[in-house]
Structure formats: C-alpha cells, structure tokens
Amino acid sequence: MKKLLIILLLVGVSMHSHAQKGFDTLFILSDTITVFSLENLYATMLENHPIVKQTNLLPEMAKQEVRLARGAFDPKLETRLNVKEYDDKNYYNKWTASFTVPTWFPIDPKIGIERNTGTYLDSESSLPVGDGNKQLFTGISLPIGRGLITDDRRAAMQQAKLFTKMAEAEQVKLINKILLEAAKDYWQWYFSFYNYRLLDRNAVIAEEIFRRVKLNAQYGESSVIDTVQAQIILQQRLVERQEAYLDFLNSGIKISNYLWDEKDNPLQLTKNVAPVLMQSDGELLSIQTLEDLTFQAKQNHPDLLKLSVKISQLEVDRKLAAEYLKPKLDLSYNFLNQPLNPGGEFQSFTFMNNYKFGVDFAMPILIRKERAKLAQTKIKIQSTGYERTQTEREIINQVNATYNQLVNTNRILGQQSSVAENYERLLTAEILNLENGESDLFKINIQQEKLIQSQSKLLKLKAEYQKMKATLYWAAGVRNLNFQQN
C-alpha cells in the first residue's frame, strides 16, 4: 500500500512536469474560441472608431478653408441707387450696376452701366441725354506698387492650400496615436489572457497534487505537514489564478473601448474571444530597416511635416509683409461707351477719347509698422527652423532608442526562453531525485514556482516586444503604424 501511494504521488507530480513542458500548448485554442488579431483591431478602428472618424473631418475642414479663400476670387455683381426727392422736385436719381471678375494676377476686369438724372445733378455726374442719360463703362484696375507680386487674397489662398497639408499631417498623427494606445492595450490583453491560462493550468495541477498528498496522509504514508504544504501551494495558485483572471477581464474591457460598429454603437468583447500573435517581423531587426525608418521619419513624420508647413506659411507672410514696404500705386482705366454704346451699337476702341483714368497713391513716411511686421515674421521663420531642427533630432534619436530596445528585448526573449527550458530540466531532475528518495515535496514546489515565474516572464516579454514594435513605427511616423488597410 505504501509503495502504491508513493507511486500515485509521483504520477501527480509527473503530470505537473508534463504540463509544464507543454508551454507551447498554451497557444493552442479550442474551436469555440474566436481569434481576434491586432490587425483585426486596427481594421475595425480605422472603419468605425469615433476618433478616427473625427480625424476624417480634418481634410474636409481644409477643403472648406480653400473654398473660403477662393471666395475672394468670386465674380462680384454690384449695384447702387441714390435718389433724392424734395419739395416736389427730383434733385437726383443716380444708379450704377457693375460686374467684376477678380483674377489671380491683379488685373480685375470690370463692366457696368451708369444712369443719372435729376434737376440738381452735378455736372460731373451728368450723362448725354441722347443716350437716355446712360453710360456703359468697361476697364481694369492694376496695382503697380504694393499688391503687384502678392496681396492679401493671394496670400490667403496659398495659406489655405498649405493648411490642407497641415491637416493631412495632423490626421496621421492623431490616428497613429490612438492606434499606438490600442496596440499597447492589445498586447497587455494578450499577456493577461495567456498568463491566466498558464496559472489556471498550474492551479488545476496543484489541486490534483494536494488531493493525492491528502490521500497519502489518510493512509499514514505522508506527514500532516506535507498536506499543509500542498494546501498552501494550492491556495497560492488559486490566489494567483484569481488575480490573473481579474487582470484578464479588465484588459478585455479596455480593448472594448476601441470597438464600435458602423452605426456608432459600442461593442463588447466576450470571453470566447482571444488575442493571437502573428509573427510577421521579416527584416524588422536589420540595420537596413532602421535606416529606412530613419529616412522615412525625416521625410514624412507628421510633426516634421507640420513644422515644414508652418515655415512655408510664415514664408507667405514674409512675402506679404515685404510687399507692404512698397508704396501703394493703383492705376485704373475705363472705356466709356466702348465698344458698345447704350443703344446697343458696336464701335471701335479709342484710347484717348471717352475714357476715365485714375491714379491712387499712398505711402507711410517711416513705414515702421510694415518694417516691424517683416522683422517679426523673419524671427518666427528662424525660430520655427530651430524648432524643426531640434524636433528632427529628437525623433531620430527616439527611433534609434526604440530600435535598440526592440533588438535588446528580442535577445532577452531568446535568453528567457532558454531559462524556462532549463527550469523544466531542473524540475524533471528533482522529480527523479524524489523517486530515488533524495528529494521532497518542498524542493519540488520551489522548482515548480521558479518554472511558473519564468514562463510568465516569457509571456510578458513577448507582449513587451510587440509593444515596442508598434512604438517603433509610431516613432518613425509611419502611417497607420505600418498596417496596410485593404
């Protein structure tokens, strides 16, 4: 009977050892479990997440900014009417209607008609009676000083187009940020899920060992203290499993924060959904990858693009400020009743007859306001240039630091995997010692505890490696963290 009970105990411990050696079986999921990969999470978020939808409004906002700026170039229809009646007398009746077409080059064609009547109409406003007191005019206005190279409306148009690029960069930045947060939470969920499976397996085995030791104690083949020790181990495993279960539940709830359907209804993960690790690193850890990501960061990182656009916008402001140093000198010329008279008859152009010509000149004497504005803009350009230089350096250093962490974690992963395998060997050896009467349950429990810790740490390192992988793409500013959306 004593021999039989010892064998039962050894069988129980051997079951434990066999389960520990099957670490890879933790990742074999039953048919009732639905796999939910990080790529699935990304795809769902890019389709339905409210923050992503909000960022999709940025290009539309930029489009409206361009439309707003183009409004300054809209054709304009104007009309004015001034009438004065007093003491049964028609003092004057003056009416003007015109149509202006603003252009990119500051020559604004204008065509209109004027009709003036009245007893007390001033001579300048009097029009030929033979034409029905009407007069057609057509002409242009041209700034040959301030406003010839650029002006407010052209500057606003350039700024609006640059704002479109700014909005695109901001969209990439915001989407990358929310995807990085989701990736970190996903891999925390991954660790929590498989760590719970690991601790659940060990709790079941600890329960079986306690049952067998208790059975031995009933037959007087084990001491009471062995039973107490086995029970302590079981209680410890149950506590660890319960803590891991809570972590698993809460990490799943956190992932649900990122899940929405197409109707903006929140979705909730169920317990039969599991994370999965799909190895697709390829050449991620090669030096060539680091060089490619560094180059891409310099060219396309959202923060650098935004600063480059800001410099371009300031350059537009600088050109406009420099334009205001010039004197205002506007010329206007209008043909009168040419080439069409009020009667609707065509006639040839004559530049020196039937015309109106105007000159508008103005210039501040000290132009202090204009010079100060130009100097301020130059300082802002220089300051933003310094900011961009420093930002680029910080981004490149962050890419390099994250890459180094990734490579180092990958090496630690290999080492930790070897550590776990060696602990399995130690546990197997301790079991053999027990069979030869050279060990006891206490020593077995110590080796089991170390094995569990090493395997749990291995799981955590796998999750940390994937977090750093996502962080590397984020640091380089890669759109959608290198996720290729179909």
C-alpha positions as CSV (number, residue, x, y, z in Angstrom):
1,M,0.0,0.0,0.0
2,K,2.8,2.4,0.9
3,K,4.5,1.8,-2.5
4,L,1.2,2.3,-4.3
5,L,0.6,5.7,-2.6
6,I,4.1,6.9,-3.4
7,I,3.6,5.9,-7.0
8,L,0.3,7.9,-7.0
9,L,2.2,10.9,-5.6
10,L,4.9,10.6,-8.3
11,V,2.3,10.3,-11.0
12,G,0.7,13.5,-9.8
13,V,4.0,15.4,-9.9
14,S,4.8,13.9,-13.2
15,M,1.5,15.3,-14.6
16,H,2.7,18.7,-13.4
17,S,6.0,18.3,-15.1
18,H,4.4,17.1,-18.4
19,A,2.0,20.1,-18.4
20,Q,4.9,22.5,-17.8
21,K,6.8,21.0,-20.7
22,G,3.7,21.7,-22.9
23,F,4.2,25.5,-22.6
24,D,3.5,25.9,-26.3
25,T,0.2,24.2,-25.9
26,L,-1.0,27.4,-24.1
27,F,-1.3,29.0,-27.5
28,I,-3.4,26.2,-29.0
29,L,-7.0,27.4,-28.8
30,S,-10.2,25.3,-29.0
31,D,-12.7,25.6,-31.8
32,T,-15.0,27.5,-29.5
33,I,-12.5,30.4,-29.3
34,T,-12.7,33.2,-31.9
35,V,-9.3,34.6,-32.8
36,F,-9.1,38.4,-32.8
37,S,-5.7,39.7,-34.1
38,L,-4.2,43.1,-33.8
39,E,-4.8,43.6,-37.5
40,N,-8.5,42.9,-36.9
41,L,-8.4,45.6,-34.2
42,Y,-6.7,48.1,-36.5
43,A,-9.1,47.4,-39.3
44,T,-12.2,47.8,-37.0
45,M,-10.8,51.1,-35.6
46,L,-10.0,52.6,-38.9
47,E,-13.5,51.9,-40.0
48,N,-15.6,52.8,-37.0
49,H,-13.7,54.4,-34.2
50,P,-15.1,57.9,-33.3
51,I,-11.7,59.5,-33.0
52,V,-10.7,58.2,-36.4
53,K,-14.0,59.5,-37.8
54,Q,-13.2,62.8,-36.2
55,T,-9.8,63.0,-37.9
56,N,-11.5,62.3,-41.2
57,L,-13.2,65.7,-40.8
58,L,-9.8,67.5,-40.9
59,P,-9.4,67.1,-44.7
60,E,-12.9,68.3,-45.2
61,M,-12.2,71.3,-42.9
62,A,-9.1,72.1,-45.0
63,K,-11.2,71.8,-48.2
64,Q,-13.6,74.4,-46.8
65,E,-10.6,76.6,-46.0
66,V,-9.5,76.5,-49.6
67,R,-13.1,77.2,-50.7
68,L,-13.2,80.1,-48.3
69,A,-10.1,81.6,-49.7
70,R,-11.3,81.1,-53.3
71,G,-14.3,83.3,-52.3
72,A,-12.0,86.3,-52.7
73,F,-11.8,85.5,-56.4
74,D,-15.5,85.1,-56.9
75,P,-17.1,87.3,-59.6
76,K,-19.0,90.2,-58.0
77,L,-22.2,91.9,-59.1
78,E,-22.8,95.3,-57.5
79,T,-25.5,97.9,-57.8
80,R,-26.0,101.3,-56.1
81,L,-29.1,103.6,-56.2
82,N,-29.3,107.1,-54.7
83,V,-32.5,109.1,-55.1
84,K,-33.4,112.5,-53.6
85,E,-37.0,114.0,-53.9
86,Y,-37.7,117.2,-52.0
87,D,-40.5,119.8,-52.4
88,D,-41.9,118.1,-55.4
89,K,-38.5,118.3,-57.1
90,N,-36.4,115.4,-58.4
91,Y,-33.0,116.5,-57.1
92,Y,-31.1,113.5,-58.5
93,N,-31.6,109.8,-59.4
94,K,-28.2,108.0,-59.6
95,W,-28.0,104.3,-60.4
96,T,-24.9,102.2,-61.1
97,A,-24.6,98.5,-61.8
98,S,-21.3,96.6,-62.4
99,F,-19.8,93.2,-62.8
100,T,-16.2,92.5,-61.7
101,V,-14.1,89.4,-62.3
102,P,-11.1,89.1,-59.8
103,T,-8.2,87.2,-61.3
104,W,-5.0,85.7,-59.8
105,F,-2.9,88.3,-61.5
106,P,-4.1,91.6,-60.0
107,I,-5.9,92.8,-63.1
108,D,-9.6,92.9,-62.3
109,P,-11.8,93.4,-65.4
110,K,-15.0,95.3,-64.7
111,I,-18.0,96.2,-66.8
112,G,-21.0,98.2,-65.8
113,I,-23.7,100.7,-66.7
114,E,-24.5,104.1,-65.1
115,R,-27.7,106.2,-65.3
116,N,-28.0,109.6,-63.8
117,T,-31.0,112.1,-63.9
118,G,-32.2,115.0,-61.9
119,T,-32.7,118.7,-61.7
120,Y,-29.8,119.4,-59.4
121,L,-27.4,116.8,-60.7
122,D,-23.8,117.9,-60.5
123,S,-22.1,118.4,-63.9
124,E,-19.6,115.6,-63.3
125,S,-22.5,113.1,-63.0
126,S,-24.4,114.4,-66.0
127,L,-24.7,112.0,-68.8
128,P,-25.7,112.6,-72.5
129,V,-29.4,113.0,-73.0
130,G,-29.2,111.4,-76.4
131,D,-28.1,108.1,-74.8
132,G,-31.0,108.2,-72.3
133,N,-28.8,109.6,-69.6
134,K,-26.9,106.3,-69.6
135,Q,-23.3,105.3,-70.0
136,L,-21.6,102.0,-70.4
137,F,-18.1,101.5,-69.0
138,T,-15.6,98.7,-69.1
139,G,-12.0,98.6,-67.8
140,I,-9.4,97.3,-65.5
141,S,-7.5,98.3,-62.3
142,L,-3.9,97.4,-61.8
143,P,-1.6,97.8,-58.8
144,I,1.9,98.6,-60.0
145,G,3.4,99.1,-56.5
146,R,2.0,97.3,-53.4
147,G,0.0,94.2,-54.5
148,L,1.6,93.5,-57.8
149,I,3.7,90.5,-56.6
150,T,1.3,89.3,-53.9
151,D,-1.7,90.6,-51.9
152,D,-4.0,89.6,-49.1
153,R,-6.3,87.4,-51.2
154,R,-3.5,85.5,-53.0
155,A,-1.7,85.0,-49.6
156,A,-4.9,83.7,-48.1
157,M,-5.2,81.2,-51.0
158,Q,-1.7,80.0,-50.5
159,Q,-2.2,79.7,-46.8
160,A,-5.4,77.6,-47.3
161,K,-3.6,75.2,-49.6
162,L,-0.8,74.8,-47.1
163,F,-3.4,74.2,-44.4
164,T,-4.6,71.2,-46.4
165,K,-1.1,69.6,-45.9
166,M,-1.1,70.6,-42.3
167,A,-4.5,68.8,-41.8
168,E,-3.2,65.7,-43.5
169,A,-0.2,65.5,-41.2
170,E,-2.4,66.1,-38.2
171,Q,-4.7,63.4,-39.2
172,V,-1.8,60.9,-39.5
173,K,-0.5,62.0,-36.1
174,L,-3.9,61.6,-34.3
175,I,-4.6,58.2,-35.9
176,N,-1.2,56.9,-35.1
177,K,-1.6,58.0,-31.5
178,I,-4.9,56.2,-31.0
179,L,-3.5,53.1,-32.8
180,L,-0.5,53.0,-30.6
181,E,-2.6,53.2,-27.4
182,A,-4.7,50.4,-28.8
183,A,-1.7,48.3,-29.6
184,K,-0.3,48.6,-26.1
185,D,-3.6,47.7,-24.6
186,Y,-4.0,44.8,-27.0
187,W,-0.6,43.2,-26.0
188,Q,-1.4,43.8,-22.4
189,W,-4.6,41.8,-23.0
190,Y,-2.5,39.2,-24.8
191,F,-0.3,38.8,-21.8
192,S,-3.3,38.7,-19.4
193,F,-5.1,36.1,-21.4
194,Y,-2.3,33.6,-21.7
195,N,-0.9,34.2,-18.3
196,Y,-4.4,33.3,-16.9
197,R,-4.3,30.1,-18.9
198,L,-0.9,29.3,-17.5
199,L,-1.9,29.9,-13.9
200,D,-5.2,28.2,-14.4
201,R,-3.4,25.1,-15.6
202,N,-1.0,25.2,-12.6
203,A,-3.9,25.7,-10.2
204,V,-5.5,22.5,-11.5
205,I,-2.3,20.5,-11.2
206,A,-1.7,21.9,-7.6
207,E,-5.2,20.8,-6.7
208,E,-4.5,17.3,-8.0
209,I,-1.2,17.1,-6.1
210,F,-3.0,18.3,-2.9
211,R,-5.6,15.6,-3.4
212,R,-3.0,12.9,-3.7
213,V,-0.9,14.1,-0.8
214,K,-4.1,14.2,1.4
215,L,-4.9,10.7,0.3
216,N,-1.4,9.5,1.3
217,A,-1.8,11.2,4.7
218,Q,-5.0,9.3,5.3
219,Y,-3.2,6.1,4.8
220,G,-0.3,7.3,7.0
221,E,2.1,7.4,4.1
222,S,2.6,11.2,4.3
223,S,3.0,13.5,7.2
224,V,0.5,16.1,8.1
225,I,3.0,18.9,7.3
226,D,3.2,17.6,3.7
227,T,-0.6,18.1,3.5
228,V,-0.3,21.6,4.9
229,Q,2.4,22.4,2.5
230,A,0.5,21.1,-0.5
231,Q,-2.6,23.0,0.6
232,I,-0.5,26.2,0.9
233,I,0.7,25.8,-2.6
234,L,-2.8,25.2,-3.9
235,Q,-4.1,28.3,-2.1
236,Q,-1.2,30.3,-3.5
237,R,-2.0,29.0,-7.1
238,L,-5.7,29.8,-6.6
239,V,-4.9,33.4,-5.5
240,E,-2.6,33.9,-8.4
241,R,-5.2,32.5,-10.8
242,Q,-7.9,34.8,-9.4
243,E,-5.6,37.8,-9.7
244,A,-4.8,36.8,-13.3
245,Y,-8.5,36.3,-14.1
246,L,-9.3,39.8,-12.9
247,D,-6.4,41.2,-15.0
248,F,-7.7,39.3,-18.0
249,L,-11.3,40.6,-17.6
250,N,-10.2,44.2,-17.1
251,S,-7.8,44.2,-20.0
252,G,-10.5,42.8,-22.3
253,I,-12.8,45.6,-21.1
254,K,-10.1,48.1,-22.0
255,I,-9.9,46.6,-25.5
256,S,-13.6,47.1,-25.9
257,N,-13.0,50.9,-25.6
258,Y,-11.7,50.7,-29.2
259,L,-14.5,48.6,-30.7
260,W,-17.5,50.3,-32.4
261,D,-19.9,49.2,-35.2
262,E,-20.7,51.2,-38.3
263,K,-23.7,52.8,-36.5
264,D,-21.5,54.1,-33.7
265,N,-22.7,51.6,-31.2
266,P,-20.1,50.3,-28.7
267,L,-19.1,46.7,-28.9
268,Q,-18.0,44.4,-26.1
269,L,-15.5,41.6,-26.2
270,T,-16.9,38.2,-25.0
271,K,-14.9,35.6,-23.0
272,N,-14.7,33.3,-26.1
273,V,-12.5,35.9,-28.0
274,A,-8.8,35.5,-27.7
275,P,-5.8,37.5,-28.9
276,V,-3.2,35.9,-31.1
277,L,0.4,36.6,-32.0
278,M,1.1,36.5,-35.8
279,Q,4.9,36.6,-36.4
280,S,5.5,38.8,-39.5
281,D,8.6,40.7,-38.5
282,G,10.6,39.8,-41.6
283,E,13.7,42.1,-41.6
284,L,12.4,44.3,-38.8
285,L,15.6,43.8,-36.7
286,S,18.0,44.5,-39.6
287,I,20.1,47.7,-39.8
288,Q,18.6,48.3,-43.2
289,T,15.1,48.6,-41.6
290,L,16.5,51.1,-39.1
291,E,18.0,53.2,-42.0
292,D,14.7,53.0,-43.9
293,L,12.6,54.1,-40.9
294,T,15.1,56.9,-40.1
295,F,14.8,58.2,-43.7
296,Q,11.0,57.9,-43.7
297,A,10.9,59.8,-40.4
298,K,12.9,62.6,-41.8
299,Q,10.6,62.8,-44.9
300,N,7.2,62.0,-43.6
301,H,7.0,62.3,-39.8
302,P,3.8,64.3,-39.0
303,D,5.5,66.6,-36.6
304,L,8.2,67.5,-39.1
305,L,5.7,67.9,-41.9
306,K,3.6,70.3,-39.7
307,L,6.7,72.4,-38.9
308,S,7.7,72.5,-42.6
309,V,4.2,73.6,-43.5
310,K,4.4,76.2,-40.7
311,I,7.6,77.6,-42.2
312,S,6.0,77.7,-45.6
313,Q,3.0,79.6,-44.2
314,L,5.4,82.1,-42.5
315,E,7.2,82.5,-45.8
316,V,3.9,83.5,-47.4
317,D,3.5,86.0,-44.5
318,R,7.0,87.3,-45.1
319,K,6.4,87.9,-48.8
320,L,3.2,89.7,-48.0
321,A,4.9,91.8,-45.3
322,A,7.7,92.7,-47.7
323,E,5.1,93.8,-50.3
324,Y,3.7,96.3,-47.8
325,L,7.0,98.1,-47.7
326,K,6.2,99.3,-51.3
327,P,4.1,102.4,-51.8
328,K,0.5,101.9,-52.9
329,L,0.2,102.9,-56.5
330,D,-3.0,101.7,-58.2
331,L,-3.9,102.6,-61.8
332,S,-7.4,102.3,-63.3
333,Y,-8.6,102.8,-66.8
334,N,-12.2,102.6,-68.1
335,F,-13.6,102.9,-71.6
336,L,-16.8,104.9,-71.8
337,N,-19.5,103.6,-74.2
338,Q,-16.8,101.5,-75.8
339,P,-17.0,99.1,-77.6
340,L,-20.7,99.1,-77.0
341,N,-22.9,102.2,-76.6
342,P,-26.1,102.4,-74.5
343,G,-28.1,101.9,-77.7
344,G,-26.5,98.5,-78.3
345,E,-24.4,99.5,-81.2
346,F,-20.7,98.4,-81.5
347,Q,-18.0,100.9,-82.2
348,S,-14.2,100.8,-82.3
349,F,-11.9,101.4,-79.3
350,T,-10.3,104.8,-79.0
351,F,-7.8,105.0,-76.1
352,M,-7.5,108.8,-75.9
353,N,-11.2,109.6,-76.2
354,N,-14.2,108.7,-74.0
355,Y,-12.3,107.2,-71.0
356,K,-11.8,107.6,-67.3
357,F,-8.3,107.3,-65.8
358,G,-7.3,107.2,-62.2
359,V,-4.2,107.1,-60.0
360,D,-4.3,106.2,-56.3
361,F,-1.0,106.7,-54.4
362,A,-0.3,106.4,-50.7
363,M,2.8,105.6,-48.6
364,P,3.7,106.0,-44.9
365,I,6.7,108.2,-44.4
366,L,8.5,106.0,-41.8
367,I,6.8,102.6,-42.6
368,R,7.7,101.5,-39.0
369,K,4.6,99.2,-38.8
370,E,5.5,97.5,-42.0
371,R,9.2,97.0,-41.2
372,A,8.3,95.7,-37.7
373,K,5.9,93.2,-39.2
374,L,8.5,91.9,-41.7
375,A,11.1,91.7,-38.9
376,Q,8.7,89.7,-36.7
377,T,7.9,87.3,-39.5
378,K,11.6,86.7,-40.2
379,I,12.2,86.0,-36.5
380,K,9.3,83.5,-36.5
381,I,10.7,81.7,-39.5
382,Q,14.1,81.4,-37.9
383,S,12.6,80.3,-34.6
384,T,10.5,77.6,-36.3
385,G,13.5,76.4,-38.3
386,Y,15.4,75.9,-35.0
387,E,12.4,74.1,-33.6
388,R,12.2,71.8,-36.6
389,T,15.9,71.0,-36.4
390,Q,15.6,70.1,-32.7
391,T,12.4,68.1,-33.3
392,E,14.0,66.1,-36.1
393,R,17.0,65.2,-33.9
394,E,14.7,64.1,-31.1
395,I,12.6,62.0,-33.5
396,I,15.6,60.3,-35.0
397,N,17.1,59.6,-31.5
398,Q,13.7,58.2,-30.4
399,V,13.6,55.9,-33.5
400,N,17.2,54.7,-32.7
401,A,16.4,54.2,-29.0
402,T,13.3,52.3,-29.7
403,Y,15.1,50.1,-32.2
404,N,17.8,49.4,-29.7
405,Q,15.1,48.4,-27.1
406,L,13.5,46.1,-29.7
407,V,16.7,44.4,-30.6
408,N,17.7,44.0,-26.9
409,T,14.3,42.7,-25.9
410,N,14.5,40.2,-28.8
411,R,17.8,38.9,-27.4
412,I,16.3,38.8,-23.8
413,L,13.4,36.8,-25.2
414,G,15.8,34.1,-26.5
415,Q,17.6,34.0,-23.2
416,Q,14.4,33.9,-21.2
417,S,13.1,31.0,-23.4
418,S,16.3,29.1,-22.5
419,V,15.8,30.0,-18.8
420,A,12.3,28.5,-18.9
421,E,13.6,25.4,-20.7
422,N,16.3,24.9,-18.1
423,Y,13.9,25.3,-15.2
424,E,11.9,22.4,-16.9
425,R,15.0,20.3,-16.8
426,L,15.6,21.2,-13.1
427,L,12.1,20.2,-12.3
428,T,12.5,16.9,-14.2
429,A,15.7,16.2,-12.3
430,E,14.2,17.0,-9.0
431,I,11.4,14.5,-9.7
432,L,14.0,11.8,-10.5
433,N,15.6,12.7,-7.1
434,L,12.3,12.3,-5.4
435,E,11.9,8.8,-7.0
436,N,15.3,7.9,-5.6
437,G,14.5,9.2,-2.1
438,E,16.8,12.2,-2.4
439,S,14.2,15.0,-2.5
440,D,10.9,16.0,-1.1
441,L,7.8,17.9,-2.0
442,F,9.2,21.1,-0.6
443,K,12.0,21.1,-3.2
444,I,9.6,20.1,-6.0
445,N,7.4,23.1,-5.1
446,I,10.4,25.5,-5.3
447,Q,11.3,24.3,-8.8
448,Q,7.7,24.5,-9.9
449,E,7.4,28.1,-8.6
450,K,10.5,29.2,-10.5
451,L,9.3,27.5,-13.7
452,I,5.9,29.3,-13.5
453,Q,7.6,32.6,-12.9
454,S,10.0,32.1,-15.8
455,Q,7.2,31.2,-18.2
456,S,5.0,34.1,-17.0
457,K,8.0,36.4,-17.6
458,L,8.5,34.9,-21.1
459,L,4.8,35.8,-21.9
460,K,5.4,39.3,-20.6
461,L,8.5,39.8,-22.7
462,K,6.6,38.6,-25.8
463,A,4.0,41.3,-25.1
464,E,6.6,44.0,-24.4
465,Y,8.4,43.1,-27.7
466,Q,5.2,43.7,-29.7
467,K,4.5,47.0,-27.8
468,M,8.0,48.2,-28.8
469,K,7.4,47.1,-32.4
470,A,4.3,49.3,-32.5
471,T,6.2,52.1,-30.8
472,L,9.0,51.9,-33.4
473,Y,6.6,52.6,-36.3
474,W,4.9,55.3,-34.2
475,A,8.3,57.0,-33.5
476,A,9.1,56.9,-37.2
477,G,5.7,58.4,-38.0
478,V,4.7,55.6,-40.3
479,R,1.1,56.0,-41.4
480,N,-1.3,53.6,-39.5
481,L,1.7,52.0,-37.8
482,N,2.6,50.1,-41.0
483,F,-0.8,48.5,-41.1
484,Q,-1.9,48.0,-44.8
485,Q,-5.7,48.6,-44.9
486,N,-7.4,46.7,-47.7
